[in-house]
C-alpha cells in the first residue's frame, strides 16, 4: 500500500477479520435481541464491533459506533478526528438472510468524512475512498495488493431511465414529490430497492443516480458512503438546508438527506416537513 493508504490499513484489516466472524455466524442459526430503541442486535454485530475496535485502537484515534458506549458530547466535541463505525449495517437484512448487509468504517476530520470503507461480507468486496484519495473497489483477496485495485471513475451522465435507489420500505409523500420532480426534469425513472449502505456500491459505480433517505438514520450509517461518494463526484445534502451532512454532532442522528450526482443540481423544494 502506498503512504496515502497506510493510515487506513487497520480499517481494511478490521473489515476483513470482522467479515469472517460475521459469516461464520450467518452460516448457522442465531437470534436477535432488541435494544432500547427497538432495533435488533445479534452476536454478529457485537463480535464485529469488538474486532473493529481492537484494530482501530492501534491508530490512537477515538471511535464512535453503533455498538459502543457513547461518550459525552463535552468530550467528543474536543476530538479533531474520530472513527465512525457500523460493524453490521443492515441487521434486519442479516436476519432475513438476503445478503444485503455491510460493514461501514469512516474517518471524520473536523466534522467532515475524509475516508470511507464499505465492505460486503457476502460479495467479499470492498469500496474505499475519500478526500485526496480517489475511490477504489477490490476483492478481499486483493486487499493488500494495490496494483489489483480497480479505480472507480468519476460519475458520468445519468442513467436512462434515471435510477432512484431506496431502502426496503414504503415510499413517503416526500419521496413521491422528489420522484415527480426528477421525472419532470430528467425523464423516466426506475426505482431500485436495496438494504443497508450496500446502496453505495450502486451509487459510486454509476448504476444508481439518486438515493433519498427521508427516514431516521445515524451517522455511522452514512459517513463512509459520503466520503466515497464525494470522491467520485457525488454529494449528500440535508434536505432542509441543502448543505452536506456533518458528523460527530451532539445528536448523532442524521437529518433527512438526498444523495445524488452533483451535476444533477437537485432542488430541495420537494420536501415539506
C-alpha positions as MATLAB code, in Angstrom:
seq = 'XXXXXXXXXXXXXXXXXXXXXXXXXXXXXXXXXXXXXXXXXXXXXXXXXXXXXXXXXXXXXXXXXXXXXXXXXXXXXXXXXXXXXXXXXXXXXXXXXXXXXXXXXXXXXXXXXXXXXXXXXXXXXXXXXXXXXXXXXXXXXXXXXXXXXXXXXXXXXXXXXXXXXXXXXXXXXXXXXXXXXXXXXXXXXXXXXXXXXXXXXXXXXXXXXXXXXXXXXXXXXXXXXXXXXXXXXXXXXXXXXXXXXXXXXXXXXXXXXXXXXXXXXXXXXXXXX';
ca = [
       0.000    0.000    0.000;
       1.296    3.482   -0.693;
       1.719    6.026    2.072;
      -1.672    7.651    1.391;
      -3.394    4.438    2.422;
      -1.086    3.335    5.243;
      -3.236    5.248    7.739;
      -6.236    3.182    6.690;
      -4.633   -0.259    6.706;
      -6.078   -1.055   10.194;
      -9.566   -0.306    8.849;
      -9.095   -2.733    5.948;
      -7.689   -5.418    8.251;
     -10.581   -4.847   10.666;
     -13.230   -5.165    7.953;
     -11.824   -8.433    6.638;
     -11.432  -10.069   10.043;
     -14.879   -8.849   11.139;
     -16.391  -10.233    7.928;
     -15.035  -13.692    8.686;
     -16.664  -13.601   12.127;
     -19.943  -12.342   10.676;
     -20.083  -15.042    8.012;
     -19.419  -17.850   10.499;
     -22.486  -16.717   12.439;
     -24.511  -16.142    9.244;
     -23.901  -19.733    8.174;
     -25.555  -21.097   11.310;
     -28.622  -20.341   13.391;
     -28.815  -17.233   15.544;
     -31.341  -14.981   17.222;
     -31.671  -11.259   17.775;
     -32.279   -9.308   20.918;
     -33.578   -5.747   20.894;
     -32.000   -2.540   22.126;
     -33.849    0.197   23.993;
     -34.802    1.900   20.718;
     -36.348   -1.335   19.447;
     -33.678   -2.031   16.824;
     -32.351   -5.596   16.586;
     -28.834   -6.666   17.548;
     -27.157  -10.042   17.090;
     -23.966  -11.681   18.294;
     -22.557  -10.861   14.842;
     -22.989   -7.111   15.470;
     -21.183   -7.396   18.785;
     -18.326   -9.619   17.633;
     -17.730   -7.424   14.600;
     -17.692   -4.320   16.801;
     -15.113   -5.853   19.153;
     -12.833   -6.835   16.260;
     -13.028   -3.421   14.572;
     -12.457   -1.582   17.840;
      -9.337   -3.686   18.532;
      -7.826   -2.830   15.150;
      -8.715    0.861   15.152;
      -7.309    1.404   18.634;
      -3.873    0.983   17.018;
      -4.376    4.405   15.403;
      -4.906    6.223   18.744;
      -7.947    7.933   17.219;
     -11.177    7.744   19.268;
     -14.123    5.748   17.953;
     -17.874    6.246   17.876;
     -20.022    3.352   16.760;
     -23.409    1.734   16.910;
     -22.435   -0.925   19.435;
     -20.056    1.226   21.517;
     -20.915    3.216   24.606;
     -21.420    6.810   23.552;
     -19.025    9.361   25.053;
     -20.418   12.609   26.382;
     -20.539   15.405   23.815;
     -18.425   17.583   26.111;
     -15.635   15.067   25.446;
     -16.442   14.257   21.808;
     -16.573   17.889   20.706;
     -12.867   18.157   21.510;
     -11.961   15.329   19.127;
     -10.488   16.670   15.885;
     -10.503   13.200   14.328;
     -12.793   10.279   15.110;
     -13.594    6.909   13.588;
     -17.296    6.326   12.894;
     -18.235    2.634   12.723;
     -21.244    0.483   11.954;
     -19.981   -3.072   12.498;
     -23.019   -4.627   10.795;
     -25.148   -2.212    8.812;
     -28.356   -3.941    7.806;
     -29.017   -6.191   10.797;
     -32.618   -6.635    9.647;
     -31.351   -7.864    6.275;
     -28.837  -10.117    8.061;
     -31.725  -11.674    9.973;
     -33.651  -12.178    6.719;
     -30.525  -13.798    5.228;
     -30.861  -11.821    1.996;
     -27.193  -10.806    1.914;
     -27.835   -7.051    1.959;
     -25.609   -6.084    4.866;
     -22.205   -4.413    5.085;
     -19.525   -3.062    7.408;
     -19.075    0.730    7.457;
     -15.909    2.437    8.682;
     -15.330    6.180    8.220;
     -12.746    8.654    9.447;
     -14.124   12.060   10.392;
     -11.872   15.136   10.458;
     -13.304   18.390   11.781;
     -16.847   17.036   11.359;
     -16.315   16.017    7.705;
     -15.820   12.454    6.415;
     -12.383   12.263    4.760;
     -12.209    8.469    4.343;
     -14.761    5.724    3.964;
     -14.738    1.949    3.672;
     -17.761   -0.229    2.948;
     -17.217   -3.991    2.970;
     -19.696   -6.606    1.784;
     -19.057   -9.926    3.544;
     -21.338  -11.719    1.063;
     -19.699  -10.320   -2.078;
     -16.236  -10.285   -0.441;
     -15.739   -6.853   -1.962;
     -14.709   -3.501   -0.537;
     -15.171    0.045   -1.798;
     -12.882    2.640   -0.315;
     -12.179    6.305   -0.880;
     -12.108    9.839    0.337;
     -10.724   13.321    0.032;
      -7.495   13.344   -1.957;
      -7.540    9.551   -2.290;
      -9.937    8.861   -5.119;
     -12.120    5.751   -4.857;
     -11.329    2.075   -5.429;
     -13.010   -1.304   -5.412;
     -11.298   -4.614   -4.728;
     -11.848   -8.155   -3.514;
     -10.882   -9.300   -0.047;
      -8.169  -11.403   -1.655;
      -6.626   -8.288   -3.264;
      -6.998   -6.060   -0.210;
      -3.258   -5.643    0.223;
      -2.297   -5.841   -3.465;
      -2.963   -2.283   -4.548;
      -1.910   -2.996   -8.118;
      -5.075   -5.107   -8.385;
      -7.399   -2.409   -7.061;
      -9.905   -1.106   -9.593;
     -10.084    2.676   -9.662;
     -13.661    3.931   -9.649;
     -14.039    6.647  -12.255;
     -15.764    9.966  -11.678;
     -19.526    9.790  -12.089;
     -20.692   10.173  -15.666;
     -24.044   11.088  -17.172;
     -27.266    9.869  -15.650;
     -28.749    6.523  -16.452;
     -31.775    6.427  -18.710;
     -34.207    5.855  -17.147;
     -32.927    7.620  -14.020;
     -32.309    5.045  -11.289;
     -33.623    6.015   -7.842;
     -32.424    3.651   -5.140;
     -34.095    3.366   -1.756;
     -34.388    1.169    1.300;
     -36.805   -1.727    1.504;
     -39.648    0.356    2.911;
     -42.738    2.174    1.680;
     -42.365    5.419   -0.211;
     -43.471    8.550    1.637;
     -45.266   11.541    0.195;
     -41.996   13.477    0.014;
     -40.318   10.608   -1.815;
     -43.083   10.729   -4.405;
     -42.673   14.514   -4.634;
     -38.967   14.051   -5.402;
     -39.660   11.293   -7.926;
     -42.127   13.588   -9.715;
     -39.587   16.443   -9.750;
     -36.889   14.160  -11.224;
     -39.288   12.751  -13.810;
     -40.327   16.235  -14.932;
     -36.745   17.454  -15.226;
     -34.787   14.378  -16.303;
     -37.320   11.951  -17.787;
     -38.415    8.431  -16.949;
     -37.357    6.938  -13.617;
     -36.719    3.386  -12.489;
     -36.963    2.557   -8.770;
     -34.497    0.149   -7.159;
     -34.672   -1.239   -3.634;
     -31.752   -2.409   -1.548;
     -30.959   -2.609    2.151;
     -28.071   -1.008    4.074;
     -25.143    1.022    2.742;
     -24.769   -1.657    0.070;
     -26.583    1.011   -1.983;
     -23.288    2.883   -2.262;
     -21.821    0.103   -4.400;
     -24.521    1.054   -6.916;
     -24.162    4.804   -6.445;
     -20.382    5.084   -6.767;
     -20.326    2.719   -9.759;
     -22.883    4.852  -11.620;
     -25.571    2.150  -11.509;
     -27.847    4.391   -9.404;
     -28.316    8.148   -9.688;
     -30.265    9.250   -6.613;
     -30.717    7.954   -3.077;
     -33.246    9.847   -0.943;
     -33.425    8.934    2.736;
     -36.461   10.513    4.334;
     -36.438    8.398    7.475;
     -34.146    8.259   10.519;
     -30.521    7.141   10.170;
     -27.444    7.508   12.340;
     -24.057    8.984   11.488;
     -22.389    5.565   11.189;
     -24.952    4.531    8.564;
     -23.850    7.173    6.063;
     -20.419    8.666    6.880;
     -18.381    6.065    4.960;
     -20.678    6.289    1.954;
     -20.468   10.072    1.903;
     -16.647   10.057    1.883;
     -16.506    7.593   -1.020;
     -19.359    9.186   -2.971;
     -17.867   12.671   -2.716;
     -14.564   11.279   -4.046;
     -16.250   10.351   -7.348;
     -18.378   13.485   -7.760;
     -21.452   12.788   -5.679;
     -22.932   14.710   -2.783;
     -25.164   14.016    0.199;
     -27.131   17.018    1.388;
     -29.543   17.854    4.159;
     -32.988   18.284    2.566;
     -33.770   21.280    4.779;
     -30.516   23.222    4.273;
     -29.108   21.865    1.009;
     -25.721   21.554    2.730;
     -23.544   18.419    3.103;
     -24.065   16.282    6.187;
     -21.691   16.844    9.095;
     -20.604   14.389   11.772;
     -19.713   13.993   15.437;
     -22.659   16.236   16.256;
     -24.187   16.444   19.719;
     -27.099   14.379   18.364;
     -25.678   11.539   16.257;
     -28.952   11.210   14.319;
     -28.720   12.347   10.687;
     -31.115   14.848    9.164;
     -33.123   13.567    6.202;
     -30.953   13.718    3.099;
     -30.620   13.099   -0.617;
     -27.539   11.574   -2.249;
     -27.114   12.391   -5.937;
     -24.614   13.350   -8.598;
     -23.515   16.961   -8.176;
     -24.281   17.563  -11.832;
     -27.979   16.907  -11.211;
     -28.286   20.013   -9.024;
     -31.491   18.773   -7.431;
     -33.750   21.317   -5.788;
     -34.799   20.562   -2.227;
     -38.206   22.260   -2.520;
     -39.861   18.839   -2.882;
     -39.551   18.357    0.885;
     -42.268   19.521    3.282;
     -41.730   18.779    6.972;
];
